[in-house]
């Protein structure tokens, strides 16, 4: 599966918790007041670029998708205004309205919004990442991850039946990287069932599992897998 790598961020600093405020009717910053800390009120309309630039500044430093409500609290503007501005920015980056397409895109994925490298540049970014990557997933891990993504919830025994090898080590690796997790236990056998995580959706650049390419019909049916597991 091809991922859409996140755009490079200026830093990894976490966002400060927003101050308490009425998001729908934010109070303007005190006139003539000077910022005295991260929680000082800021009137984004007085900043260069206004609301749009303020949202871009926040989006460029987050290390995970951020939801509209959190963004609205940070910029102290109504949620509807922020949602509309985000949609406009996303369209602008795509080059709609006669503008120049950008090498990055603003997308809503998993639990919120984040800036990613544009899909049109995926091969270029992929080459860059591969050249400097030292901890890539192995082919075995990628195959196992694909099986979990398309057949979840699925047990390790069912995964092994598809791949024909023991997958305990690979499952531990994927779990450690936060791409899959235990979701429940099988009622009949008591075996742990695994599924993908929100982090998986984020790394794949997907809004939901429904956005996965239609490859599932090529995988064995789970009923037949149960028979294989019992015979092994």
Order of alpha helices (4+ residues) and beta strands (2+ residues): alpha-alpha-alpha-beta-beta-alpha-alpha-alpha-alpha-beta-beta-alpha-alpha
